[in-house]
Amino acid sequence: MSNGSVARAVVLGGSIAGLFAARVLAEVYDEVLVVDRDRFTGPGVRQSVPQGRHAHGLLARGQQAVEELFPGLTDELRGAGVPVGDVSARMRWYVGGDRLRPGPTGLLVIGAARPVLEHHVRARVRALPAVRFLEGHDITGLAATADGRRVTGVHLQERAGGGTPRRLEAGLVVDATGRGSRAPRWLRALGCPEVPEERVKVDLAYTSRRYRLRANPFTDEQSINVIATPGHPRGAFFHTLGGDECLLSLTGLLGDHPPTDPDAFLAYAKSLPVPDVHDAVADAEPLTEPVSFRFPASTRRHYELLSRVPDGFVVVGDALCVFNPVYGQGMTAAVLQARTLRRHLGRALRPAEFFADAARVVDAPWEIAAGGDLAFPGVTGRRSVKTHIGNAYVARVQSAATRDAEVTNAFMRVAGLIDPPQALLRPRLAVRVLRGARRTGRDDGRLAA
């Protein structure tokens, strides 16, 4: 079956967002071609995905949506040794030096290394009869009708040996090329307006190192996570990788970046407001050198605000909205956008309508991530009265959660994108929040995951 004038869809980018898009396109198109500059040789870190060396997680809502698209994938990952566990009961969360009180939520988080998760998803997508991969190719631009009102394909060129440029026809082109997407420039060339863009500058860096542990600090947990707050702006994500191997990602924003010098890296871990992470790795065997990844700003491109967009072209994943990675939202947002695309493929796809619905998918994680980052005085971005009030209330939620597992679970449901942020204002929960926050008296947190 085809949707459009050509029974082929082309996905630009074979990373997570592109794979999710290919999965739903394969239900409708006779052929789905995934084009990527890299060549996929296994579950290793790809050159074009430098963040793949750092801590990743698939949030609870993402785990549910991925399981819908790829039934049995959670058990497959678990069988491959990937940690899968309850977001509260199986994870140790700290805010400002205090531990959030744990309790079972029934919500699962997949703590796979990014290349491992991507490898398993890619294997599922490769097995679909309609899907083919075209690796080692650059996209040089869009092909379109003379009036620029419909995208009809892409121009591409093989990277090796200076291949001959060629044109590939398509009924639909999906841009999943990530934060470096050239879609705004391509659309301007077709006569479309400038894509409105919103940025929250955080100047964040991750520095990560793998270890082999001499003693197990996790007991029955799969991670120890230290959430950065304005009062304690350094953070950490410390994950078991199965067996005695683990990955430690230290985080710092506003230029206070975790160093790559091994001794300084360990000293940075010691500066965290809790000793758990440093004590676990102080005598562990390093398996890699510390490696750093910088993230300047969260960026949201508002395609839904354009007065005109061409038919036959949509944008997904980080090309649409890239979030501060400490919140772990990117892969979950990508699979939710793929589900949105799936609904629109069930009828004549109108890109403007897709972008409007995709914007609604992005609203909640953007409010959590961008709004939460604006709690830090040095972060630059647009602050509203709602931002100030929301951050003050979330600080009380986190404070109350150190004493009340029910508040912790509500917080985790929002951070995991199961519930909207407004769920934290439900009257019964608000009473528990205000009562618990008065007892602990802290007010320096933000919503993070």
N, C-alpha and C positions, 0 to 999 in steps of 0.2 A: 504494500500500500504506500502511496506517496502523499506528501503534504506540500503543495507548491507545484511549480511547473516542472521540476526535475526530481526524480525519485532518489535523490542523494542529499544527505546533510553532511556538512563539513564542520568539524570541531577543531578550533585552533587552540592547541595546548593539550598535552596528554597527562597533566597532573591530576590531582584529586577532583577539582571542579570539572575538568574536561571529561574525566572518566564517568562521573555521575551523570553529566549531560548526555554522553554517548549511550549510557544505559537506557535512558528514557527515550531517546531518539530512535533507538533500535526497535522500539515497539511500533513505530509508525513508518519509518523510511525503509526502502529496499536496501539502501547502502548507507552506512555511516562511516565516514573517513576521519580518523583522528590524526592530525598533522602536528608534529613536534620537532623542535630543533635537535633534541637529544636522541640517542639510541638507547633503548631499554635493554639492559643486560642482566638484570636481577635486582634483588632488594638492596642495592647500594645507594648511597647519597648521590644525587645527580648534580652536575655542575650548575645548572640553572635553578636549583632549589637549595641554596646554601643554608636556609633555615632547617633543612632536613636533619642536621646534626644535633638539633636541640630538642628539648622536651616537647612532646605533643600529646594531645588527648582528644578523643572524640566524646563530646559532651553527651549527657543522657538523652536529649532530644535527637541528637545526631545518631546515636546508637540505635534508637528506635526506627528512625527513617532509613538508615542503611540496611537494617535487618528487613525492612519492607521491600527494598529494592533488590537485596541479595540475601534471600532466606538462608539461614544457617551460617552466615558469615561470622557471627559472634562465637559460635561453638568452634568453627574452623580456626579462628584466631586463638581462642583459648587452648585448643589442641596443639597449636604451634608454639605454645609457651608464652603467648602474649598475656600480660596481666589484665584481667577483667574483673571488676568488683564494684560494690556499692559505693556511691560517691561520698557517703558520710561514714558508714560503718567500717569501710576498708581503706579510708584515707585519713591522714592526720593533718588537720588544718590549723594554722596559727594566724592570728591577727594581732599585731602589736605586742607580741610576746605571750599572748594568752591563747589557749587551745579552745577551739569551738567544741562544744559538747557533742559527741557523736551519737548517732542512732540510726537504725536501719530505715532506708527510704524506699527500697525496691527499685532504685534507679541505678543503672549500670553505666560505668565509664570505661572506655577502652583506652588503655595506656600504651598503645603500640608506638614504637619508633616510627616516625613519618615514612621512611622508605619501606618498612615492613608492611604497614597498612596499605600503602599505595601499591605495593607488589601484589598483595592478595586481591585487592579490588581490580587491578589491571588484569589479573589472570581470569577473573570472572567475566570482565568485559570482553577480553579476547575470545572467550569461548562462545560469544553470541554470533550467530551465523551472519548477521548483517554488518558486523563491525570489522573494519580493517585499519591498520596503523600504517602511516607513512612517516617514517622516522628520518632524522637527519636532514630536515628541510626548513628553510626560512620562509616566513610569509612576508611578501614584499608589498602587499596592498590588497584592497578589495576590487572586484570587478562589479560593475553596475550598469544599469541602463543609462542612456544619454542624458536623461533628465535627473538622474541621481535619486529616483524615487524607489528603486528596488535594487538590492544587492543580488547579483546573479552568480557569484562565485568568488574565488580568490586567485591572486597571482602568487606563485611560489617558485622557489629555486633550491635545488639540492646544495647543501653546504660543502660537501667534499668535491674538490676538483673543479669548482666553478661551473656547476651544471647550467644547462640552458634554462632560462626563465620560461615558465609555462602557465597557462590559465586552466583552472579547474572549475568546471561548472557545478553549481549547487542550488538546490531549492531553498536551503536555509544554511546560514553561516552562524556559528556560535563562537563568540570570542571568550576563551577561557585562558588567556595568556598571562593572567596575573597582574601584579601591581604595575608592571611595565607596559601594560596594554597601550597600543597606539590607536585604539578606537576613536577617541575624541578627535585626533588629527585626521583619521580617515573620514569621519563624518563631516568635518569642516570642508574637506575636499569635495564632498558630494552636495555642498550647499546647506548643510544643517547648521543650526546655531551652536555656539560654544556650550559644552556640557558644564553646567554649574557644579562646582566642586567645594566640598567642605573638608577642612583639615584641622586636626588637633595635634599639635607638635609636642612630642614627648621626649625625643632624643634618648631612646631606650637602647640598651644593649643586653644581649644574652651572652654569657660565656659558659661553655659546657665542657665536661670531662667525664669519661667513663672510668669506672673503677671495678676492681674485684675486691669484695668485702672479706675481711677476716672474721668479723662477727656480724650477725644479722640484726640490724636495728628495726626491722619492719614488723617483726612477730608475724601476725596474720594480715598485715596491711600491705598495700602496694605502692604507697607514696607518702612522703612527708612534704607538706607545702607551706611555705611561709609567705603570706600575702603582704605585699608592700603597702604601707599607709603613709600619709603625710608625716606622722610622727616617727615612723620607722620605714624609710623609703627604699631599703634594700630587701630583695625577696629571693626565694629559691623554690625550685621544683626538683625533688629528689625521688626518682622512680626506680623501683626494681625492674630489671629487664628479664627476670627469670633466673633461677639458680643463684649464684653468688655475684652476678654482675649487676651494676646499677649505673644510672646516668644522673649526674648532678648538673642542673642549669641554674646559675646565679643570675639575677636580674638587677639592673640599676638604671634609673632614668635621669634626665636633665643633666647628662654629662658625667654622672657618677657611675662610670661603667666598670663592671667586674674585669679585673686584669687577666691577661693571658700568661703572665709569669707564674709558674707553679706555686712558689712560696706566697706571692701576693694573692693568688687565687684562694689559697687556703686561709690566709689572713682575712680576706673578704668574707669567706664563709663563717669565720669566727666572729665577725662583727654583727651577724644576724642577731635578732632579739631573743632567740632560743638556741641552746647549744646542740640540739639533736643532730643537725646536719653536719656541723664541724666534727663532732665527736665520732660520727660514723665513718668519715672519710680520712680522719687524721692519720690513721695507721693502715688505711686500705692501699691496695696495689693499683697504681694508675695504669690504665690500659691505653690511654690516648693523651696527647698534649691538650691543654685547654685551647678551645677555638671559640672565636667571638663572632657575633652577628649583630649588626646595627640596624635599628628600625627608627627612622626619623619621625614619622607621623602617621596617625590613622587618617585614612582618606576615603571619603564617600563621594561617588560620582552620581549626580542626580539626573539620570537619563529620563526619569519619569517627568521631569519639568521641561523637557524639550518640546517646542511647538511643532516640530516635525522630525520624525525618524523614518528611515527607509524601510520598506518591507524586506523580509528575508534576512534580517540581521538582529541578533540579540547578544547581550553581554552577561556573563555570570562570574561568580567567584570573586577573587581578589581584583579582577578587572572592573567589577562593579563597586565593591566596597572592601577595603582592607582594614582589619581591626588590629589594635594593639595585641600582639600574640600572647601576652600574659593571661588574657581571658580565655584562651583556648577555643575561640568561637569560629575560626575561619572554615574548618572542614565541615562543621555542623551547619553553618550558614550556606555553604555550597550545596550540601545535599538537600536542604530545604528549598533552595532556589531550583534545583533539578526537579523536585516534586511539583513546584509551581509551573515549571516549563511543561511538565507532563500533562497537567490539567489543560494548558493552553493548546497543546498538540491535539487534543481531542476535538478541536474545532478549527476553523480557519485562523491561523496564528496572526494576530495583530501585535506587532512589537510594542506599540504604545501601551496596550492593555497589559502585556506581560511586564513591562517595566513598572507600571503602577502597582501590580501585585507583588513583584519582586521587592519593591521599596517597602511594602508592608512587612515582608519577611525580614528585612534588614532593620526595621525601626527598633525593635526591642534590643537586639544585641548592640546596636549603635548607641542607644540610650544608656545601656549598662557600661559599655567600654568607654565611649567618648565622655559621657557624663561623669563616670567614676574618675577618669584621669584628670578632669578639671577640678577635682578636689585638691590637687597638688598646686600650690600657688604659682610655681614656675612654669607650668604647662600653659601654652598659648592656644586659645580657641574661644569660641563665642560662649559666654556664660549667661544664663538667664536666671530669673528668680526661681524657676522650677529646678534648675541645676543646683543652686545653693540649698534649697529646701530638701531636695532629694538626697544630696550627699550628707546633709546633717542627719536625716532620718536613717539612712543606711548605716551610718556610724553607730547609731543606737541599736539597729538590728544586729550588727556584728557584736556589739557589746553584750546584748542580751543573750546571744547565741553561745557565749562562753559559759552560761549557766543553764540554758534551756535547750534540750535536744529538739523540741518541737519548732523552736525558732530557727535552729540550725537547718532543719529539714526544709522549712519554708524558704530560707535563704538559698539552699542548694537547688531547690526546684526552679527558682528564678535564674540563678547563675547557670544552670543546666539547660535553660531555654524551654523548660516544660511549662512554666507559668510566666505571665507577663510581669514586669516590675510592679504594676499596680496591685498584684496579689499580696504584696507585703503590707498593704494598707487595710486589709480586711479587718473589721472591727475586733474580732476575737484575737487575732494575732497582734494587732496594734496594742492592745491592752497588755499582752505578755511582753512585747517589746519595751514599752515604756516602763513597766514594772521592773524588768530585768536590767534595763539600762540605768535606772536610778540606783540599783544595788551596786553595779560595777563602776559607774561614774566615768566611763571612757567615752571619748568623742573624737576619734581621729581616723576612722576607717573609711572604706569605700567598698563598693560592690565589685568583687573580682572572683575569678575562678581559674 
